C-alpha cells in the first residue's frame, strides 16, 4: 500500500513538472532577461545594422515599384495606354527582382532559425489583411494548421513558408495578368484593379518578411551573427541601390 501511495506522489510530481515546463515555454520565461526588459523587438546596435542593411534596400525597391505602378495607372487613366503599358513592363522587371530578394531573405531566415534556442515569438497573419482571392484562400488554409502546431519554432517555420509561397504566388499572378494584357484591348479596368490589389498583398508580404527577419535577429545567438550578415549581404547585393550612397556619405 505504501509503495502505491509513493508511486502516485511521484506520478503527480512528474505531471506538475511537465505542466510547469509547458507554461514556462508558453509565457516565454526561457528568454534572456535583456530581451524581456528591453522589449521583444529591441536590437543591439550590431543587430540593428544587419537589419537596416537589408531593410533599407528592400524598402527602397518597394517604394520604386509602388511609384512606378501608380504612374502607370495615372497614364492609363489619362488614356496614354502605350506609355502606361511600358511603365507596367518596367514594374514587372522591378517586381521580379524584389521578389527574388524577399525569397532569398526568407530562405536565410529559415536557415538560421535552426540555431535559435529560445522561444520564438510568432506573429499571426490573418487572411482578412489581404485583398486578393488567391491570398485570402491560401492564408485562410494555413490559419487552422497554425493552431495545431504548438512548437514556437515550428510555427515560425510555417509562417516563413507561407510568406515565401505568397511572394512567389503574387509574382506569378502578376506575370500572368500582364500576359493577358499584352494587347491594348485586353487592358480593362478590372485588369488594372487586379494589378493594384496584387501589389497591395505583395507589399504586405514584404513588410511581414522584414518583421520575421527582425524577430530572428532578436532570438539568434551572438556567434551566428557574422555568418548571417554575410548571407544577408549576398542576398541584398543582387540589386543594391542605397548602400553605395550611404557609404559615400559616411
N, C-alpha and C positions, 0 to 999 in steps of 0.2 A: 504493500500500500504506500509506504514512504517513497519507494522508488518511482511509483506512478505520479505522485504529487510533485516530486522533483522534476520529472520529465515535463510535466505540464508547465511548471515555472520556467524551465529552460525554453520551451517552445514559445511561451508568451513573451519572454525577453527577446527572443530572436525576431518575432513578429514586430515588436516595438522598435527594434533596431532598424529593420527594413523600412518601416513606415517613416522613422526619423530621417533615414538617408534619402528617401524619396522626397520628403518635404524640404530637406536641405537643398536638393537639386532644383526643385520647382521654385523655391524662393531665392535661388541664385546666391546662397550663402557661401558657396565654394569659390566665389570670385575674389580676386585680390582686393585688399582694403582700399587701396588708392583708386581703383576703378569705381567702387561703390561711393567713395567720398566725393570724387570729382565729377561724377556723372558718367553714365554708360557710354556717351558719345564723345567724351573728352579725350584728346590725344596729346601725347607729349610732342614737343617741337619736332623731333626726328620723325615720328609717325605722321604728323601733320604735313611735313614737307613731302613725304611719299604720296599722301593723299592728294595734295594740291597739284603735284606734278601731273597726275592723271586727270583730276577733275577739271583743271583749267583748260587742258587741251580738248577734252570731251565737251565741256560746256561751250567752248568757242565754236567747235564744229556744229553743235546743235543749234546755236544761235544763227550761224551762217545758213544752215539748212532751213530754219524757220523763216528767215528774212527772204531767202530765195523763193520759197514756196508761196509766201504772201505776195511777193512781187509778181509771180506767175498768175496767181488768182486775180490780182488787180488788172493785169494786162488782159486777161481773158474777159473780165467784166467790162473792159473798155473796148472790146471787140477786136483786140490785137491778137488774134488766135495764133498766128505764126510765131510771134515773139513769145507768147505765153508758152507754147509748146517747146521752144528752145530752152526756156528757163526751166521747164519741167525736166528736160533731159539733163540739165546741169544738176538739178536736185537729186535725180536718180543716182548719178555718179557720187555725189556727196553722201547720200543716204547709204549706199553700199559700203563706202569707206568707213563711215561712222559705225555701221552695223558690225563690221569686222573688228573694229576696236572694242566695241562693247562685248562682243562674244569672246574676244581674247582676254579682256579684263575679268569676265565671269569665269573663264577657264583657269586663270591664275588664282582667283579667289577660291575656287573648288580645290585646286591643287594644295594650297597651304592650309585649308581647313583641317586636313588630317593632322596637322601639328598642334592644333588647339586642344588644350587640356582642361578648360573651364567651361561652364555653361554658356552657350552662345544665345544671346537674345535674338529671337526670330520675329521679324515684322510680318504681320498678317497683311495680305494683299487681296482685298475683296474685289469681286467681279464688278461691283457697282461703280468702281473708279474708271472702268474702261467704257469706250463708246462704240467700238466695232463689234459686230456679232461674233466674228471669229475669236476675238479675245475674251469676250464675255463668256462664251461657251467653254473655252479652254480653261480659263481660270476657275470658273464655277466647278468644273470637273475635278479640280485639284483641291478645292476648299474642303470637301469631305475627307479626302485622303489625308490632308494636313491634320485633321482632328484625330486621326487614327494612329499617327506617329508620335510617340511620347519622348523620344530622344531629341534633345535640342539640336544636336549636330545633324541628325538625320533630317529633321525638319528644315534646317538651314540648307542642306544639300538639295532637298526637294524644291525649296524656294529658288535656288540658283538654277536648277534645271528648268523651272517654269520661266524664269527671266530669259535664259538662253533660247529656249524654244520660242518665246514671244518675239525676241529680236529677229530671229530667223524667219518666223512666220509673217511678221509685218513687212519685212523687206521683200519676201517672196510675193505677198499680196500687192504691194506697191508696184513691183515689176509687172505682175500680171495685169493690173489695172492700166498701166501705161501701154502695154502691148495692145490692149483693147482699143486704146485711143490713138493709134498710130495714124489714123486719118481724121481730118477735121470733123467729119460728120459724126464720128463716134464720141467726140468730146462734149458730152452732155453735161448739164448742171449736176446731175446725180453723180456722174463720174468724178467731177471736181470735188464734190462734197465727200466722196469716199476717200480721196487723197488727203483731204483735210483731217478727217477722222483717223485715218491710219497714222498720220503724223502725231496727232494727239496721243494715241496709245504708244507710239514709238518713243515719244518724249517722256511719257510716264515710265516706260521701261528703262530708259536711260537713267532717270532720277533714282529709281529703285536699285539699279545695278550699282550706282555710286554709293548709295546708302549701305548696300550689302558689303561693298569693299571697305567702307569705313568701319563697319562692325567687325570685320575680320581684323583690321588694324588694331582695334581695341583689345581683341582677345589673343592675338598672336604672340607667342613667346619672343622675347627680345633677340635671341640668337638667330632667328629666322628672318629678321628684317633685311639684312644685307642681300640675301638671295631674292627675297620678294621685290626689293627695289629694282634689282637688275632685270627681273622678269617684267615688271611693270613698264620700265623704260623701253624694253624691247617691243612691247605691245604698242605703246604710245608713239614710239619713234617712226611708226609706219606712215604717219602723216602729221608731223609736228608743225604747229603754226605759231605757238606762243612762247615756247621755251627759248628759242634764239633771241627774241626780242627782250625777254626778261633777263637773259644772261648778259646781253649787251648793256642793259641799264644798271646792272649791279656793280 
